[in-house]
Amino acid sequence: MGKERMAGWRMYSRKQIDQLVERAKPQPMPSAPAPAPSAPIPEALWQSLLDDPRAAGKAKVPIQQCRLADIQRHMLRIECSRCSRIVEMQKAEAIRYFGADAIWKTVGQRLLDQTCTNRTGRYEEDGCWPNWTA
């Protein structure tokens, strides 16, 4: 134990310290991006932006609030968050049974409630809990 240095193996050498200092120096920032071209934007581009339905500011309607006629899917699917049961129905059959103007939320709830097995007797907890993300 005579000539061992106590913490010598933990200390950086002078060369290593200089290398760390060089790496820590801030690098020169690249020059600012060039300004936008001064040419005016073509009229056709403006018109295409204004014709985009997202430019109207209308929010996308959640699927559960859509009428059956407005839904683009061929198969309608609803899942119960409580019992993990899944009910699927073709859109054409749903329109035939419930009508094209029926709201998917009410149709899906009726489909789940017709075959629900979780009956507790309490109105707040009775029936299935629809999950509309399916």
Backbone bond lengths (Angstrom), bond angles and torsions (degrees), N, CA, C in turn:
res aa  C-N    CA-C-N  psi(-1)  N-CA   C-N-CA  omega(-1)  CA-C   N-CA-C  phi
1 M - - - 1.449 - - 1.503 113.14 -
2 G 1.237 117.17 8.36 1.443 119.56 -170.63 1.512 115.10 -71.78
3 K 1.338 118.96 -53.16 1.450 119.49 -171.05 1.528 113.26 -103.85
4 E 1.311 118.77 9.89 1.467 119.89 179.04 1.516 110.01 -75.92
5 R 1.302 114.67 138.53 1.455 118.61 175.21 1.519 108.12 -86.64
6 M 1.292 118.67 137.70 1.451 123.02 -171.78 1.541 112.18 -63.67
7 A 1.294 117.88 -53.86 1.459 119.87 -175.15 1.513 111.22 -120.33
8 G 1.293 117.87 23.79 1.451 120.72 -176.49 1.523 113.43 -63.44
9 W 1.279 118.04 -31.73 1.454 120.26 -177.75 1.527 111.81 -76.18
10 R 1.325 117.76 -14.82 1.460 120.95 -179.96 1.523 112.94 -92.61
11 M 1.280 118.27 -14.65 1.458 121.27 -174.81 1.526 110.31 -90.28
12 Y 1.333 116.05 143.14 1.455 121.51 174.85 1.522 109.01 -76.31
13 S 1.326 115.61 149.71 1.458 119.14 174.63 1.533 107.83 -79.93
14 R 1.313 116.28 167.82 1.465 120.88 -179.40 1.528 110.40 -62.48
15 K 1.315 117.83 -37.80 1.463 122.25 179.57 1.540 110.48 -64.27
16 Q 1.348 116.92 -41.34 1.455 120.58 179.23 1.532 111.12 -66.89
17 I 1.317 117.50 -37.86 1.472 121.43 178.35 1.516 109.82 -64.08
18 D 1.333 117.82 -43.01 1.465 120.83 178.82 1.529 111.18 -62.77
19 Q 1.334 117.17 -39.41 1.468 119.86 177.89 1.528 111.32 -64.78
20 L 1.316 118.59 -40.55 1.463 121.97 178.03 1.523 111.44 -63.70
21 V 1.346 115.84 -39.13 1.470 119.78 178.70 1.527 110.26 -64.72
22 E 1.322 117.16 -41.42 1.475 120.67 179.22 1.530 111.35 -62.83
23 R 1.343 116.85 -40.10 1.467 119.88 179.73 1.519 112.05 -70.46
24 A 1.324 117.95 -29.42 1.456 121.67 -176.71 1.519 112.82 -80.18
25 K 1.324 118.11 -13.71 1.459 120.32 179.54 1.519 109.54 -64.57
26 P 1.324 118.13 139.65 1.462 120.26 -179.62 1.532 110.72 -64.80
27 Q 1.304 115.12 135.65 1.458 121.43 179.03 1.534 108.96 -81.17
28 P 1.304 117.67 147.58 1.462 118.60 178.65 1.526 110.04 -64.64
29 M 1.320 115.52 135.89 1.459 121.41 -179.45 1.528 109.22 -76.44
30 P 1.340 117.06 144.02 1.460 118.74 175.86 1.521 109.64 -66.41
31 S 1.289 114.89 156.34 1.459 118.66 -177.65 1.522 109.89 -64.21
32 A 1.312 116.25 157.76 1.464 122.59 -178.87 1.526 109.45 -62.47
33 P 1.335 117.18 147.53 1.459 119.19 179.20 1.523 111.24 -62.89
34 A 1.285 114.29 153.40 1.465 119.49 -178.83 1.525 109.61 -65.38
35 P 1.304 116.68 146.48 1.467 118.78 178.39 1.528 110.81 -64.74
36 A 1.321 115.48 160.47 1.462 121.26 179.93 1.521 110.00 -62.64
37 P 1.327 117.47 152.54 1.458 119.09 178.46 1.521 110.62 -62.63
38 S 1.291 115.01 148.75 1.459 119.22 -176.29 1.530 112.38 -84.92
39 A 1.308 117.79 -3.93 1.466 119.65 179.37 1.530 109.58 -69.83
40 P 1.308 118.30 142.37 1.466 120.44 179.94 1.535 110.92 -69.34
41 I 1.320 114.90 153.59 1.468 120.63 179.06 1.525 108.29 -73.95
42 P 1.341 117.82 134.35 1.469 120.29 -178.43 1.533 112.48 -60.85
43 E 1.305 116.09 148.83 1.461 121.99 -178.29 1.529 111.51 -62.82
44 A 1.323 117.64 -35.20 1.464 121.14 -179.50 1.528 111.26 -64.10
45 L 1.332 117.37 -35.45 1.451 120.72 178.37 1.520 110.58 -67.05
46 W 1.333 116.76 -44.63 1.461 120.49 177.38 1.528 110.72 -59.48
47 Q 1.321 116.59 -42.81 1.458 120.07 -178.22 1.526 110.92 -65.61
48 S 1.335 116.86 -40.15 1.460 118.96 179.22 1.533 110.80 -66.03
49 L 1.331 117.54 -34.57 1.464 120.18 176.73 1.523 111.21 -67.01
50 L 1.326 116.72 -40.85 1.455 120.43 -179.02 1.524 112.00 -73.01
51 D 1.321 118.14 -28.18 1.466 121.71 179.29 1.522 112.55 -78.08
52 D 1.305 117.17 -15.03 1.461 120.99 179.76 1.530 108.57 -64.99
53 P 1.347 118.74 129.98 1.467 119.87 -177.91 1.524 113.30 -61.91
54 R 1.327 117.74 -24.31 1.464 119.16 178.09 1.513 111.99 -70.15
55 A 1.340 117.94 -19.26 1.455 120.63 -179.88 1.515 111.65 -75.65
56 A 1.316 118.14 -17.72 1.455 121.41 -179.49 1.515 112.09 -73.15
57 G 1.316 117.19 -14.34 1.451 120.42 178.77 1.519 113.09 82.14
58 K 1.317 117.71 10.69 1.449 120.40 179.42 1.530 108.84 -81.34
59 A 1.300 115.80 129.28 1.460 120.13 178.85 1.520 109.61 -76.43
60 K 1.319 116.07 149.79 1.450 120.83 177.19 1.524 108.66 -70.56
61 V 1.309 116.36 131.27 1.456 121.41 -178.03 1.525 109.12 -80.56
62 P 1.339 118.40 130.44 1.462 119.57 176.88 1.523 110.51 -60.84
63 I 1.325 116.85 150.94 1.455 121.04 -174.10 1.527 111.58 -61.91
64 Q 1.324 118.61 -31.66 1.455 119.03 -177.80 1.526 112.32 -69.70
65 Q 1.321 118.50 -16.09 1.457 121.35 179.88 1.533 112.52 -99.13
66 C 1.319 117.34 1.10 1.463 121.08 -178.61 1.522 111.26 -85.23
67 R 1.335 114.66 151.84 1.456 119.85 171.09 1.524 107.95 -74.05
68 L 1.316 116.69 155.74 1.462 119.87 -179.30 1.522 111.30 -60.89
69 A 1.335 117.72 -35.16 1.466 120.92 -179.06 1.525 111.81 -68.04
70 D 1.340 117.92 -24.27 1.467 121.22 -176.67 1.519 113.31 -88.85
71 I 1.312 118.29 -11.86 1.468 121.53 -177.62 1.520 108.66 -77.81
72 Q 1.334 116.72 133.72 1.458 122.32 -176.87 1.527 113.57 -86.62
73 R 1.313 118.09 -15.59 1.457 121.24 -176.49 1.527 111.37 -73.68
74 H 1.316 115.79 149.77 1.465 121.64 177.07 1.523 110.69 -82.87
75 M 1.343 116.20 -40.57 1.466 122.00 179.05 1.523 108.61 -108.12
76 L 1.316 116.04 130.70 1.456 121.77 175.72 1.526 107.45 -98.20
77 R 1.306 116.36 132.25 1.458 120.97 -174.88 1.516 109.19 -134.55
78 I 1.327 116.11 135.19 1.457 121.79 176.91 1.518 107.85 -136.31
79 E 1.323 115.78 141.75 1.463 121.43 -177.55 1.518 109.12 -123.29
80 C 1.324 116.64 143.32 1.456 121.47 176.81 1.530 108.67 -89.55
81 S 1.319 116.64 126.77 1.465 121.00 178.69 1.520 111.57 -73.68
82 R 1.301 116.46 -18.62 1.460 120.80 -176.08 1.527 112.09 -87.02
83 C 1.329 117.36 -50.22 1.469 119.99 -175.29 1.533 112.21 -111.04
84 S 1.325 117.98 1.69 1.465 124.76 178.04 1.533 112.99 61.18
85 R 1.313 116.94 24.95 1.458 121.06 177.40 1.520 108.75 -83.83
86 I 1.321 117.23 142.23 1.462 122.55 -179.04 1.517 108.37 -118.29
87 V 1.332 115.35 133.08 1.462 121.88 176.28 1.517 107.26 -119.02
88 E 1.329 116.06 126.63 1.462 121.63 177.78 1.521 108.88 -119.25
89 M 1.332 114.86 145.54 1.456 120.63 178.27 1.515 107.97 -151.08
90 Q 1.317 115.55 142.67 1.457 118.70 176.12 1.518 109.42 -71.11
91 K 1.313 115.56 145.71 1.453 120.90 -178.36 1.526 110.93 -60.94
92 A 1.336 117.66 -38.91 1.465 121.17 -179.55 1.533 110.71 -63.20
93 E 1.332 117.91 -40.62 1.459 120.79 178.05 1.523 111.27 -66.80
94 A 1.333 116.43 -41.49 1.462 120.19 179.21 1.528 110.48 -61.73
95 I 1.330 117.46 -40.90 1.460 120.82 178.25 1.528 109.72 -65.69
96 R 1.306 117.63 -39.89 1.462 121.02 179.80 1.531 110.70 -64.10
97 Y 1.331 118.06 -42.23 1.463 121.03 -177.38 1.523 113.65 -78.94
98 F 1.321 117.27 -41.27 1.462 120.68 -170.94 1.522 113.80 -110.58
99 G 1.336 118.67 -14.35 1.457 121.61 -178.86 1.516 111.65 97.02
100 A 1.326 115.87 153.68 1.464 121.09 -176.38 1.523 112.55 -70.68
101 D 1.342 116.92 -24.98 1.463 120.32 -177.44 1.528 113.30 -89.14
102 A 1.320 117.63 -0.29 1.466 120.63 -179.73 1.528 109.83 -68.81
103 I 1.309 115.49 143.03 1.465 121.88 178.84 1.522 108.52 -83.69
104 W 1.332 117.20 136.90 1.459 122.24 -175.49 1.529 111.72 -61.72
105 K 1.315 117.82 -30.73 1.462 120.72 -179.41 1.531 110.50 -63.55
106 T 1.313 117.47 -45.84 1.459 119.95 -179.09 1.529 111.08 -70.99
107 V 1.332 116.88 -38.06 1.463 120.74 178.75 1.528 109.80 -64.53
108 G 1.320 117.84 -47.20 1.451 121.51 179.83 1.515 112.48 -62.38
109 Q 1.330 116.79 -40.88 1.466 120.04 178.31 1.519 110.65 -64.27
110 R 1.330 117.76 -40.54 1.469 120.68 177.87 1.521 111.35 -64.77
111 L 1.328 116.83 -40.48 1.460 119.73 179.12 1.528 111.61 -62.94
112 L 1.326 116.41 -41.15 1.465 119.41 178.81 1.524 111.28 -70.10
113 D 1.327 117.06 -41.37 1.461 120.10 -176.36 1.522 112.60 -68.57
114 Q 1.320 117.95 -27.50 1.461 119.79 -178.30 1.524 112.02 -66.06
115 T 1.310 117.45 -28.42 1.463 120.22 -177.01 1.525 112.12 -120.16
116 C 1.304 117.65 20.39 1.470 120.85 -176.95 1.525 110.82 -70.00
117 T 1.315 115.56 138.22 1.465 120.98 178.26 1.522 111.74 -110.77
118 N 1.317 117.93 -8.44 1.468 121.21 -178.42 1.529 109.19 -94.74
119 R 1.304 116.71 89.23 1.458 121.71 177.45 1.516 108.42 -112.80
120 T 1.331 116.00 120.17 1.459 120.33 -178.02 1.523 112.10 -106.12
121 G 1.315 116.81 -20.17 1.460 120.14 -176.22 1.513 112.57 96.65
122 R 1.308 117.68 -15.49 1.467 121.08 176.71 1.516 108.44 -95.37
123 Y 1.319 116.54 130.18 1.460 121.15 -176.35 1.526 112.00 -60.09
124 E 1.357 116.75 -38.49 1.462 120.57 -176.87 1.518 112.12 -67.02
125 E 1.335 117.23 -30.79 1.456 120.23 -174.33 1.521 113.34 -106.31
126 D 1.301 117.15 -9.09 1.469 119.68 -174.71 1.524 111.72 -68.44
127 G 1.312 114.48 144.72 1.456 120.62 173.32 1.519 113.53 85.85
128 C 1.308 113.67 -176.20 1.457 121.68 -177.71 1.522 111.44 -87.35
129 W 1.300 114.94 157.96 1.456 122.12 177.98 1.521 107.60 -111.34
130 P 1.330 118.42 106.15 1.457 120.83 -174.39 1.515 113.55 -68.51
131 N 1.313 115.08 141.51 1.453 123.28 174.71 1.536 106.11 -115.77
132 W 1.314 117.00 110.58 1.465 121.68 -172.18 1.501 113.46 -84.88
133 T 1.326 118.89 -2.15 1.466 120.03 -178.37 1.518 112.02 -78.91
134 A 1.317 117.72 -14.41 1.462 120.61 -177.67 1.510 110.94 -68.53
